[in-house]
Amino acid sequence: MVVTEGIYNFITLMTVLLIDLYNKRQENDSGMSKYILKQPSLNYDDRKRLEIFLGNHIPIIGGVVGYIAFGIMCSVIYPWIFHQIKFYHVATLFITIFPVFFFSNTYVTGLTDWTVSPTYCKVVLFIVAAWIAKPGAVIAGLAACGLALISLNVSCQAMQDLKTGYMTLTSPRVVVAGHIYGVLIASIINPLIYLFFKAHAKQSAPLGTKNSIYPCPGAAVYRAIALLSTGGVKELPKHCLTFCFITIVITIALETIRLVSQRKAWKVQHYIPCMTAIALPFLVGPTFTIDFALGSVLLIIWTKVNRQSAELLSSAVAAGLVCGDGIWYLPSSLLGFFNVNPPICMRFLASGKPAELADAFLNTLGTQGMP
């Protein structure tokens, strides 16, 4: 669902962009005045935001040149670091797959404030490992996956910062310049941090391994995916392709209906869901959907009571709730760093054989089993 919607929106928006660029070239207009005329209900703040955001936009040629330069650098440097992946593998990814994935993930991040980079990275990992399918394919797939993950995270973070810049009347050029400085600094600091952790890891348990003091559980998962990917499509579950085809058809149908309803101004457009939003619970778990549903209900009630207050403060309240939910990660990380274990551990088992096995184990310890 995520990949299909991304590709669909990529094709749609690229078509609209080319048509819009052609019309602007014919009319010699930046598009800002026309957009403001089409939106007479815009207040002074929104008009000012549009004036700054569109008046200081990044030229398209700048983005194209930057992408080509970045692709050439990666095609040369990456195979020099990882000999298992060749320059034509990286070049092919940048020409065919990465443009679609970068655009799609950035677009989804702009809509939902949620990145699905790991999903696209797993697709890249599978493609590269299955493409090579010989000794060294695992390392090559993991290297391509890492390249995709870094690039996707940078692009989606840029989208979030551009949205923040729009709200705070910040020039997009300043935001992009800040990202460039950040990437340059990170290219120096991150290797130093890695070397610091590597120097303090035990020789018997290298950094990132299971027994290391700094383990990386996700590495084993991605390595297992790479091992399976070397076998190609035949290594996928039995009905995996069938489910993929069904979700592709459903996604294309809903996206087409939503696009037509928006063009025709049908009221049904407000009730057609975003397929990426539907797919998110399958990626990160269903727990956060309760928060989203409760927040949506509260927003509807707030809008009914005081629409102006809801439009002005709802984003700040939502951001505060999200930040409050995530603040626990800091003390949790500190407790894990100092090896602090909880005094009690509780687990719920299904009735039947799992409970019987747990009872038998507890009885061997001389502990009273469950009734």
C-alpha atoms as a printed R data frame, in Angstrom:
    type eleno elety resid chain resno       x       y       z
1   ATOM     1    CA   MET     A     1   0.000   0.000   0.000
2   ATOM     2    CA   VAL     A     2   2.753   2.419   0.944
3   ATOM     3    CA   VAL     A     3   4.896   1.829  -2.145
4   ATOM     4    CA   THR     A     4   1.922   1.791  -4.523
5   ATOM     5    CA   GLU     A     5   0.469   5.033  -3.204
6   ATOM     6    CA   GLY     A     6   3.904   6.630  -3.365
7   ATOM     7    CA   ILE     A     7   4.431   5.638  -6.995
8   ATOM     8    CA   TYR     A     8   0.877   6.694  -7.913
9   ATOM     9    CA   ASN     A     9   1.301  10.128  -6.341
10  ATOM    10    CA   PHE     A    10   4.742  10.460  -7.921
11  ATOM    11    CA   ILE     A    11   3.312   9.938 -11.398
12  ATOM    12    CA   THR     A    12   0.321  12.189 -10.701
13  ATOM    13    CA   LEU     A    13   2.272  15.082  -9.215
14  ATOM    14    CA   MET     A    14   5.021  14.904 -11.811
15  ATOM    15    CA   THR     A    15   2.370  15.203 -14.522
16  ATOM    16    CA   VAL     A    16   0.749  18.161 -12.764
17  ATOM    17    CA   LEU     A    17   4.171  19.739 -12.181
18  ATOM    18    CA   LEU     A    18   5.147  19.528 -15.841
19  ATOM    19    CA   ILE     A    19   1.826  21.012 -16.934
20  ATOM    20    CA   ASP     A    20   2.119  23.770 -14.325
21  ATOM    21    CA   LEU     A    21   5.693  24.586 -15.352
22  ATOM    22    CA   TYR     A    22   4.612  24.807 -18.978
23  ATOM    23    CA   ASN     A    23   1.724  27.145 -18.113
24  ATOM    24    CA   LYS     A    24   3.945  29.351 -15.961
25  ATOM    25    CA   ARG     A    25   6.525  29.601 -18.725
26  ATOM    26    CA   GLN     A    26   3.789  30.633 -21.154
27  ATOM    27    CA   GLU     A    27   2.319  33.193 -18.750
28  ATOM    28    CA   ASN     A    28   5.665  34.271 -17.219
29  ATOM    29    CA   ASP     A    29   4.106  34.104 -13.749
30  ATOM    30    CA   SER     A    30   5.496  32.706 -10.498
31  ATOM    31    CA   GLY     A    31   2.103  31.234  -9.593
32  ATOM    32    CA   MET     A    32   1.921  32.987  -6.224
33  ATOM    33    CA   SER     A    33  -0.495  35.732  -7.280
34  ATOM    34    CA   LYS     A    34  -2.744  33.244  -9.071
35  ATOM    35    CA   TYR     A    35  -2.905  30.992  -6.015
36  ATOM    36    CA   ILE     A    36  -3.780  33.924  -3.755
37  ATOM    37    CA   LEU     A    37  -6.522  35.013  -6.141
38  ATOM    38    CA   LYS     A    38  -7.982  31.500  -6.076
39  ATOM    39    CA   GLN     A    39  -7.986  31.576  -2.263
40  ATOM    40    CA   PRO     A    40  -9.718  34.846  -1.302
41  ATOM    41    CA   SER     A    41 -10.396  33.592   2.241
42  ATOM    42    CA   LEU     A    42  -6.695  33.594   3.156
43  ATOM    43    CA   ASN     A    43  -5.878  35.856   6.091
44  ATOM    44    CA   TYR     A    44  -2.905  38.185   6.311
45  ATOM    45    CA   ASP     A    45  -0.638  35.617   8.023
46  ATOM    46    CA   ASP     A    46  -1.272  32.940   5.397
47  ATOM    47    CA   ARG     A    47  -0.708  35.411   2.581
48  ATOM    48    CA   LYS     A    48   2.575  36.471   4.166
49  ATOM    49    CA   ARG     A    49   3.660  32.853   4.544
50  ATOM    50    CA   LEU     A    50   2.911  32.188   0.884
51  ATOM    51    CA   GLU     A    51   4.770  35.307  -0.157
52  ATOM    52    CA   ILE     A    52   7.934  34.275   1.707
53  ATOM    53    CA   PHE     A    53   7.717  30.554   0.920
54  ATOM    54    CA   LEU     A    54   7.052  30.904  -2.798
55  ATOM    55    CA   GLY     A    55   9.109  34.047  -3.254
56  ATOM    56    CA   ASN     A    56  12.272  32.348  -1.933
57  ATOM    57    CA   HIS     A    57  11.793  28.918  -3.444
58  ATOM    58    CA   ILE     A    58  14.707  26.740  -4.491
59  ATOM    59    CA   PRO     A    59  15.227  26.706  -8.284
60  ATOM    60    CA   ILE     A    60  14.471  23.336  -9.844
61  ATOM    61    CA   ILE     A    61  17.830  23.289 -11.597
62  ATOM    62    CA   GLY     A    62  19.517  23.491  -8.184
63  ATOM    63    CA   GLY     A    63  17.783  20.347  -6.953
64  ATOM    64    CA   VAL     A    64  18.525  18.456 -10.179
65  ATOM    65    CA   VAL     A    65  22.216  19.384 -10.140
66  ATOM    66    CA   GLY     A    66  22.507  18.486  -6.454
67  ATOM    67    CA   TYR     A    67  20.873  15.108  -6.965
68  ATOM    68    CA   ILE     A    68  23.109  14.254  -9.929
69  ATOM    69    CA   ALA     A    69  26.234  15.317  -8.026
70  ATOM    70    CA   PHE     A    70  25.203  13.277  -4.988
71  ATOM    71    CA   GLY     A    71  24.510  10.243  -7.183
72  ATOM    72    CA   ILE     A    72  27.902  10.466  -8.889
73  ATOM    73    CA   MET     A    73  29.702  10.779  -5.544
74  ATOM    74    CA   CYS     A    74  27.908   7.754  -4.108
75  ATOM    75    CA   SER     A    75  28.511   5.697  -7.263
76  ATOM    76    CA   VAL     A    76  32.249   6.323  -6.909
77  ATOM    77    CA   ILE     A    77  32.788   6.255  -3.133
78  ATOM    78    CA   TYR     A    78  30.350   3.501  -2.098
79  ATOM    79    CA   PRO     A    79  31.911   0.691  -4.188
80  ATOM    80    CA   TRP     A    80  35.312   1.793  -2.888
81  ATOM    81    CA   ILE     A    81  34.132   1.189   0.699
82  ATOM    82    CA   PHE     A    82  32.011  -1.917   0.018
83  ATOM    83    CA   HIS     A    83  33.627  -3.964  -2.725
84  ATOM    84    CA   GLN     A    84  30.622  -6.304  -2.971
85  ATOM    85    CA   ILE     A    85  28.487  -3.609  -4.584
86  ATOM    86    CA   LYS     A    86  29.513  -2.197  -7.968
87  ATOM    87    CA   PHE     A    87  29.222   1.315  -9.298
88  ATOM    88    CA   TYR     A    88  26.551   0.330 -11.822
89  ATOM    89    CA   HIS     A    89  24.370  -1.041  -8.996
90  ATOM    90    CA   VAL     A    90  24.427   2.314  -7.222
91  ATOM    91    CA   ALA     A    91  24.004   4.274 -10.466
92  ATOM    92    CA   THR     A    92  21.001   2.148 -11.453
93  ATOM    93    CA   LEU     A    93  19.381   2.742  -8.072
94  ATOM    94    CA   PHE     A    94  19.815   6.504  -8.389
95  ATOM    95    CA   ILE     A    95  18.426   6.554 -11.915
96  ATOM    96    CA   THR     A    96  15.442   4.209 -11.586
97  ATOM    97    CA   ILE     A    97  14.387   3.476  -7.993
98  ATOM    98    CA   PHE     A    98  15.624   6.220  -5.684
99  ATOM    99    CA   PRO     A    99  13.813   9.163  -7.383
100 ATOM   100    CA   VAL     A   100  10.456   7.453  -6.909
101 ATOM   101    CA   PHE     A   101  11.174   6.326  -3.353
102 ATOM   102    CA   PHE     A   102  12.620   9.666  -2.249
103 ATOM   103    CA   PHE     A   103   9.693  11.601  -3.637
104 ATOM   104    CA   SER     A   104   7.100   9.159  -2.309
105 ATOM   105    CA   ASN     A   105   8.484   9.048   1.223
106 ATOM   106    CA   THR     A   106   8.856  12.828   1.347
107 ATOM   107    CA   TYR     A   107   5.303  13.259   0.100
108 ATOM   108    CA   VAL     A   108   3.952  10.828   2.704
109 ATOM   109    CA   THR     A   109   5.928  12.565   5.445
110 ATOM   110    CA   GLY     A   110   4.406  15.867   4.418
111 ATOM   111    CA   LEU     A   111   0.906  14.399   4.674
112 ATOM   112    CA   THR     A   112   1.207  12.336   7.855
113 ATOM   113    CA   ASP     A   113   4.340  13.650   9.657
114 ATOM   114    CA   TRP     A   114   5.404  10.006   9.700
115 ATOM   115    CA   THR     A   115   8.248   8.465   7.750
116 ATOM   116    CA   VAL     A   116   8.041   4.960   6.313
117 ATOM   117    CA   SER     A   117  11.712   4.881   5.317
118 ATOM   118    CA   PRO     A   118  12.307   1.334   6.673
119 ATOM   119    CA   THR     A   119   9.680  -0.022   4.279
120 ATOM   120    CA   TYR     A   120  11.382   1.433   1.215
121 ATOM   121    CA   CYS     A   121  14.785   0.336   2.547
122 ATOM   122    CA   LYS     A   122  13.637  -3.266   2.812
123 ATOM   123    CA   VAL     A   123  12.444  -3.115  -0.805
124 ATOM   124    CA   VAL     A   124  15.861  -1.794  -1.897
125 ATOM   125    CA   LEU     A   125  17.574  -4.501   0.161
126 ATOM   126    CA   PHE     A   126  15.494  -7.216  -1.486
127 ATOM   127    CA   ILE     A   127  16.052  -5.873  -5.008
128 ATOM   128    CA   VAL     A   128  19.834  -5.548  -4.716
129 ATOM   129    CA   ALA     A   129  20.375  -8.875  -2.927
130 ATOM   130    CA   ALA     A   130  18.165 -10.715  -5.427
131 ATOM   131    CA   TRP     A   131  19.850  -8.905  -8.320
132 ATOM   132    CA   ILE     A   132  23.368  -9.988  -7.336
133 ATOM   133    CA   ALA     A   133  22.403 -13.437  -5.951
134 ATOM   134    CA   LYS     A   134  25.961 -14.648  -5.396
135 ATOM   135    CA   PRO     A   135  28.581 -14.506  -2.607
136 ATOM   136    CA   GLY     A   136  28.702 -10.945  -1.372
137 ATOM   137    CA   ALA     A   137  25.040 -10.247  -2.131
138 ATOM   138    CA   VAL     A   138  24.213  -9.905   1.570
139 ATOM   139    CA   ILE     A   139  26.807  -7.179   2.154
140 ATOM   140    CA   ALA     A   140  25.824  -5.428  -1.072
141 ATOM   141    CA   GLY     A   141  22.140  -5.489  -0.135
142 ATOM   142    CA   LEU     A   142  22.825  -4.156   3.347
143 ATOM   143    CA   ALA     A   143  25.055  -1.412   1.920
144 ATOM   144    CA   ALA     A   144  22.334  -0.332  -0.518
145 ATOM   145    CA   CYS     A   145  19.792  -0.462   2.307
146 ATOM   146    CA   GLY     A   146  21.962   1.810   4.447
147 ATOM   147    CA   LEU     A   147  22.406   4.273   1.597
148 ATOM   148    CA   ALA     A   148  18.650   4.382   1.023
149 ATOM   149    CA   LEU     A   149  17.901   4.796   4.740
150 ATOM   150    CA   ILE     A   150  20.284   7.725   5.166
151 ATOM   151    CA   SER     A   151  19.003   9.486   2.055
152 ATOM   152    CA   LEU     A   152  15.340   8.916   2.876
153 ATOM   153    CA   ASN     A   153  15.752  10.200   6.425
154 ATOM   154    CA   VAL     A   154  17.443  13.360   5.175
155 ATOM   155    CA   SER     A   155  14.698  14.035   2.632
156 ATOM   156    CA   CYS     A   156  11.798  13.443   5.029
157 ATOM   157    CA   GLN     A   157  13.473  15.546   7.713
158 ATOM   158    CA   ALA     A   158  13.850  18.321   5.148
159 ATOM   159    CA   MET     A   159  10.123  18.132   4.459
160 ATOM   160    CA   GLN     A   160   9.285  18.507   8.148
161 ATOM   161    CA   ASP     A   161  11.691  21.421   8.511
162 ATOM   162    CA   LEU     A   162  10.254  23.120   5.429
163 ATOM   163    CA   LYS     A   163   6.783  22.824   6.950
164 ATOM   164    CA   THR     A   164   8.118  24.377  10.142
165 ATOM   165    CA   GLY     A   165   9.828  27.090   8.104
166 ATOM   166    CA   TYR     A   166   6.544  27.841   6.343
167 ATOM   167    CA   MET     A   167   4.745  28.293   9.667
168 ATOM   168    CA   THR     A   168   7.542  30.441  11.158
169 ATOM   169    CA   LEU     A   169   8.049  32.644   8.073
170 ATOM   170    CA   THR     A   170  11.509  31.216   7.400
171 ATOM   171    CA   SER     A   171  12.966  31.247   3.914
172 ATOM   172    CA   PRO     A   172  13.205  27.774   2.314
173 ATOM   173    CA   ARG     A   173  16.718  28.636   1.174
174 ATOM   174    CA   VAL     A   174  17.796  29.117   4.789
175 ATOM   175    CA   VAL     A   175  16.296  25.744   5.731
176 ATOM   176    CA   VAL     A   176  18.108  23.961   2.900
177 ATOM   177    CA   ALA     A   177  21.377  25.721   3.744
178 ATOM   178    CA   GLY     A   178  21.004  24.592   7.355
179 ATOM   179    CA   HIS     A   179  20.526  20.992   6.184
180 ATOM   180    CA   ILE     A   180  23.661  21.172   4.068
181 ATOM   181    CA   TYR     A   181  25.678  22.429   7.038
182 ATOM   182    CA   GLY     A   182  24.176  19.718   9.229
183 ATOM   183    CA   VAL     A   183  25.096  16.957   6.798
184 ATOM   184    CA   LEU     A   184  28.664  18.251   6.527
185 ATOM   185    CA   ILE     A   185  29.060  18.364  10.299
186 ATOM   186    CA   ALA     A   186  27.452  14.949  10.754
187 ATOM   187    CA   SER     A   187  29.825  13.402   8.215
188 ATOM   188    CA   ILE     A   188  32.640  14.261  10.639
189 ATOM   189    CA   ILE     A   189  30.969  13.719  14.023
190 ATOM   190    CA   ASN     A   190  29.177  10.422  13.314
191 ATOM   191    CA   PRO     A   191  32.329   8.446  12.412
192 ATOM   192    CA   LEU     A   192  34.002   9.790  15.554
193 ATOM   193    CA   ILE     A   193  31.059   8.623  17.679
194 ATOM   194    CA   TYR     A   194  31.244   5.201  16.058
195 ATOM   195    CA   LEU     A   195  34.979   4.962  16.754
196 ATOM   196    CA   PHE     A   196  34.367   5.987  20.376
197 ATOM   197    CA   PHE     A   197  31.834   3.194  20.948
198 ATOM   198    CA   LYS     A   198  33.999   0.715  19.055
199 ATOM   199    CA   ALA     A   199  37.013   1.553  21.237
200 ATOM   200    CA   HIS     A   200  35.025   0.893  24.421
201 ATOM   201    CA   ALA     A   201  33.476  -2.372  23.225
202 ATOM   202    CA   LYS     A   202  34.902  -5.686  24.373
203 ATOM   203    CA   GLN     A   203  37.211  -7.493  21.960
204 ATOM   204    CA   SER     A   204  35.348 -10.766  22.555
205 ATOM   205    CA   ALA     A   205  32.005  -9.149  21.676
206 ATOM   206    CA   PRO     A   206  32.372  -6.669  18.782
207 ATOM   207    CA   LEU     A   207  30.186  -3.587  18.559
208 ATOM   208    CA   GLY     A   208  26.607  -4.379  17.551
209 ATOM   209    CA   THR     A   209  26.696  -8.133  18.236
210 ATOM   210    CA   LYS     A   210  24.268  -9.864  20.560
211 ATOM   211    CA   ASN     A   211  26.691 -10.171  23.495
212 ATOM   212    CA   SER     A   212  28.146  -6.683  23.087
213 ATOM   213    CA   ILE     A   213  27.570  -3.991  25.691
214 ATOM   214    CA   TYR     A   214  26.232  -1.922  22.779
215 ATOM   215    CA   PRO     A   215  24.077  -4.452  20.874
216 ATOM   216    CA   CYS     A   216  22.150  -3.685  17.704
217 ATOM   217    CA   PRO     A   217  19.174  -6.095  17.461
218 ATOM   218    CA   GLY     A   218  17.980  -4.582  14.207
219 ATOM   219    CA   ALA     A   219  21.177  -5.633  12.442
220 ATOM   220    CA   ALA     A   220  20.302  -9.321  12.782
221 ATOM   221    CA   VAL     A   221  16.837  -8.675  11.363
222 ATOM   222    CA   TYR     A   222  18.142  -6.884   8.290
223 ATOM   223    CA   ARG     A   223  20.824  -9.527   7.756
224 ATOM   224    CA   ALA     A   224  18.153 -12.237   7.837
225 ATOM   225    CA   ILE     A   225  16.139 -10.287   5.246
226 ATOM   226    CA   ALA     A   226  19.237 -10.021   3.070
227 ATOM   227    CA   LEU     A   227  19.883 -13.769   3.324
228 ATOM   228    CA   LEU     A   228  16.325 -14.534   2.235
229 ATOM   229    CA   SER     A   229  16.490 -11.947  -0.547
230 ATOM   230    CA   THR     A   230  19.385 -13.718  -2.256
231 ATOM   231    CA   GLY     A   231  16.930 -16.452  -3.241
232 ATOM   232    CA   GLY     A   232  14.688 -14.027  -5.099
233 ATOM   233    CA   VAL     A   233  10.899 -14.071  -5.298
234 ATOM   234    CA   LYS     A   234  10.655 -17.801  -4.581
235 ATOM   235    CA   GLU     A   235  11.782 -17.176  -0.997
236 ATOM   236    CA   LEU     A   236   8.720 -15.044  -0.245
237 ATOM   237    CA   PRO     A   237   5.746 -16.559   1.656
238 ATOM   238    CA   LYS     A   238   3.286 -18.573  -0.378
239 ATOM   239    CA   HIS     A   239   0.543 -15.980  -0.855
240 ATOM   240    CA   CYS     A   240   2.732 -12.874  -0.486
241 ATOM   241    CA   LEU     A   241   2.512 -11.823  -4.135
242 ATOM   242    CA   THR     A   242  -1.251 -12.431  -4.155
243 ATOM   243    CA   PHE     A   243  -1.761 -10.114  -1.193
244 ATOM   244    CA   CYS     A   244   0.557  -7.559  -2.789
245 ATOM   245    CA   PHE     A   245  -1.450  -7.612  -6.008
246 ATOM   246    CA   ILE     A   246  -4.740  -7.198  -4.101
247 ATOM   247    CA   THR     A   247  -3.435  -4.221  -2.121
248 ATOM   248    CA   ILE     A   248  -2.027  -2.658  -5.302
249 ATOM   249    CA   VAL     A   249  -5.408  -2.865  -7.016
250 ATOM   250    CA   ILE     A   250  -7.258  -1.483  -3.962
251 ATOM   251    CA   THR     A   251  -4.770   1.366  -3.569
252 ATOM   252    CA   ILE     A   252  -4.934   2.398  -7.229
253 ATOM   253    CA   ALA     A   253  -8.738   2.261  -7.184
254 ATOM   254    CA   LEU     A   254  -9.078   4.390  -4.043
255 ATOM   255    CA   GLU     A   255  -6.451   6.889  -5.176
256 ATOM   256    CA   THR     A   256  -8.187   7.266  -8.537
257 ATOM   257    CA   ILE     A   257 -11.574   7.787  -6.879
258 ATOM   258    CA   ARG     A   258 -10.090  10.349  -4.509
259 ATOM   259    CA   LEU     A   259  -8.369  12.216  -7.359
260 ATOM   260    CA   VAL     A   260 -11.555  12.330  -9.449
261 ATOM   261    CA   SER     A   261 -13.659  13.386  -6.454
262 ATOM   262    CA   GLN     A   262 -11.264  16.250  -5.733
263 ATOM   263    CA   ARG     A   263 -11.394  17.422  -9.349
264 ATOM   264    CA   LYS     A   264 -15.204  17.190  -9.401
265 ATOM   265    CA   ALA     A   265 -15.568  18.651  -5.877
266 ATOM   266    CA   TRP     A   266 -17.607  15.685  -4.668
267 ATOM   267    CA   LYS     A   267 -18.328  15.569  -0.936
268 ATOM   268    CA   VAL     A   268 -17.189  11.954  -0.811
269 ATOM   269    CA   GLN     A   269 -13.570  13.122  -1.107
270 ATOM   270    CA   HIS     A   270 -13.516  13.857   2.636
271 ATOM   271    CA   TYR     A   271 -14.320  10.229   3.482
272 ATOM   272    CA   ILE     A   272 -11.764   8.462   1.277
273 ATOM   273    CA   PRO     A   273  -8.845   7.375   3.479
274 ATOM   274    CA   CYS     A   274  -5.159   7.767   2.768
275 ATOM   275    CA   MET     A   275  -3.727   4.297   2.141
276 ATOM   276    CA   THR     A   276  -0.445   5.150   3.844
277 ATOM   277    CA   ALA     A   277  -2.346   6.099   6.999
278 ATOM   278    CA   ILE     A   278  -4.087   2.713   6.825
279 ATOM   279    CA   ALA     A   279  -0.755   0.950   6.375
280 ATOM   280    CA   LEU     A   280   0.974   2.654   9.327
281 ATOM   281    CA   PRO     A   281  -0.593   0.399  12.018
282 ATOM   282    CA   PHE     A   282   0.786  -2.636  10.178
283 ATOM   283    CA   LEU     A   283   4.270  -1.102  10.336
284 ATOM   284    CA   VAL     A   284   4.479   0.316  13.862
285 ATOM   285    CA   GLY     A   285   1.692  -1.491  15.702
286 ATOM   286    CA   PRO     A   286  -1.958  -0.583  16.322
287 ATOM   287    CA   THR     A   287  -1.555   1.116  19.701
288 ATOM   288    CA   PHE     A   288  -1.071   4.648  18.398
289 ATOM   289    CA   THR     A   289  -4.331   4.464  16.402
290 ATOM   290    CA   ILE     A   290  -6.230   4.823  19.683
291 ATOM   291    CA   ASP     A   291  -4.444   8.118  20.323
292 ATOM   292    CA   PHE     A   292  -5.184   9.262  16.775
293 ATOM   293    CA   ALA     A   293  -8.862   8.327  17.013
294 ATOM   294    CA   LEU     A   294  -9.272  10.036  20.384
295 ATOM   295    CA   GLY     A   295  -7.436  13.123  19.131
296 ATOM   296    CA   SER     A   296  -9.638  13.290  16.037
297 ATOM   297    CA   VAL     A   297 -12.811  13.114  18.148
298 ATOM   298    CA   LEU     A   298 -11.543  15.861  20.460
299 ATOM   299    CA   LEU     A   299 -10.607  18.004  17.452
300 ATOM   300    CA   ILE     A   300 -14.100  17.628  15.969
301 ATOM   301    CA   ILE     A   301 -15.692  18.630  19.282
302 ATOM   302    CA   TRP     A   302 -13.260  21.537  19.681
303 ATOM   303    CA   THR     A   303 -14.024  22.750  16.157
304 ATOM   304    CA   LYS     A   304 -17.759  22.647  16.865
305 ATOM   305    CA   VAL     A   305 -17.347  24.619  20.089
306 ATOM   306    CA   ASN     A   306 -14.787  27.209  18.903
307 ATOM   307    CA   ARG     A   307 -13.574  26.851  15.343
308 ATOM   308    CA   GLN     A   308 -11.161  29.805  15.441
309 ATOM   309    CA   SER     A   309  -9.459  28.562  18.597
310 ATOM   310    CA   ALA     A   310  -9.179  25.033  17.184
311 ATOM   311    CA   GLU     A   311  -7.555  26.221  13.963
312 ATOM   312    CA   LEU     A   312  -5.092  28.377  15.892
313 ATOM   313    CA   LEU     A   313  -4.079  26.055  18.746
314 ATOM   314    CA   SER     A   314  -4.839  22.464  17.672
315 ATOM   315    CA   SER     A   315  -1.412  21.948  16.081
316 ATOM   316    CA   ALA     A   316   0.386  23.155  19.206
317 ATOM   317    CA   VAL     A   317  -1.745  20.952  21.472
318 ATOM   318    CA   ALA     A   318  -1.198  17.907  19.243
319 ATOM   319    CA   ALA     A   319   2.563  18.544  19.166
320 ATOM   320    CA   GLY     A   320   2.613  18.797  22.959
321 ATOM   321    CA   LEU     A   321   0.766  15.500  23.350
322 ATOM   322    CA   VAL     A   322   3.105  13.751  20.907
323 ATOM   323    CA   CYS     A   323   6.193  15.162  22.653
324 ATOM   324    CA   GLY     A   324   4.829  14.188  26.047
325 ATOM   325    CA   ASP     A   325   4.348  10.639  24.856
326 ATOM   326    CA   GLY     A   326   7.914  10.519  23.546
327 ATOM   327    CA   ILE     A   327   9.623  12.094  26.546
328 ATOM   328    CA   TRP     A   328   9.661   8.698  28.279
329 ATOM   329    CA   TYR     A   329  12.264   7.479  25.788
330 ATOM   330    CA   LEU     A   330  14.903   9.601  27.562
331 ATOM   331    CA   PRO     A   331  14.543   8.082  31.070
332 ATOM   332    CA   SER     A   332  14.005   4.672  29.490
333 ATOM   333    CA   SER     A   333  17.317   4.974  27.655
334 ATOM   334    CA   LEU     A   334  19.076   6.101  30.825
335 ATOM   335    CA   LEU     A   335  17.687   3.148  32.800
336 ATOM   336    CA   GLY     A   336  18.819   0.780  30.065
337 ATOM   337    CA   PHE     A   337  22.248   2.404  29.928
338 ATOM   338    CA   PHE     A   338  22.791   1.835  33.675
339 ATOM   339    CA   ASN     A   339  21.402  -1.738  33.467
340 ATOM   340    CA   VAL     A   340  18.471  -0.999  35.791
341 ATOM   341    CA   ASN     A   341  15.975  -3.874  35.622
342 ATOM   342    CA   PRO     A   342  12.338  -3.666  36.748
343 ATOM   343    CA   PRO     A   343  11.565  -5.400  40.061
344 ATOM   344    CA   ILE     A   344   8.778  -7.457  38.501
345 ATOM   345    CA   CYS     A   345   8.072  -8.775  35.024
346 ATOM   346    CA   MET     A   346   4.550  -9.711  33.937
347 ATOM   347    CA   ARG     A   347   3.475 -11.642  30.881
348 ATOM   348    CA   PHE     A   348   0.039 -12.797  29.708
349 ATOM   349    CA   LEU     A   349  -0.245 -16.182  27.976
350 ATOM   350    CA   ALA     A   350  -3.052 -17.685  25.955
351 ATOM   351    CA   SER     A   351  -4.870 -20.595  27.570
352 ATOM   352    CA   GLY     A   352  -3.972 -24.073  26.446
353 ATOM   353    CA   LYS     A   353  -0.541 -25.425  25.661
354 ATOM   354    CA   PRO     A   354   1.454 -22.198  26.286
355 ATOM   355    CA   ALA     A   355   0.016 -21.943  29.796
356 ATOM   356    CA   GLU     A   356   0.672 -25.638  30.454
357 ATOM   357    CA   LEU     A   357   4.312 -25.286  29.378
358 ATOM   358    CA   ALA     A   358   4.733 -22.245  31.619
359 ATOM   359    CA   ASP     A   359   3.184 -24.180  34.530
360 ATOM   360    CA   ALA     A   360   5.530 -27.105  33.998
361 ATOM   361    CA   PHE     A   361   8.540 -24.790  33.946
362 ATOM   362    CA   LEU     A   362   7.495 -23.003  37.133
363 ATOM   363    CA   ASN     A   363   6.896 -26.328  38.892
364 ATOM   364    CA   THR     A   364  10.468 -27.377  38.105
365 ATOM   365    CA   LEU     A   365  11.617 -24.308  40.025
366 ATOM   366    CA   GLY     A   366   9.548 -25.303  43.040
367 ATOM   367    CA   THR     A   367   7.100 -22.467  42.442
368 ATOM   368    CA   GLN     A   368   3.360 -22.804  42.710
369 ATOM   369    CA   GLY     A   369   1.953 -22.954  39.189
370 ATOM   370    CA   MET     A   370  -1.036 -21.170  37.838
371 ATOM   371    CA   PRO     A   371  -4.471 -22.572  38.793
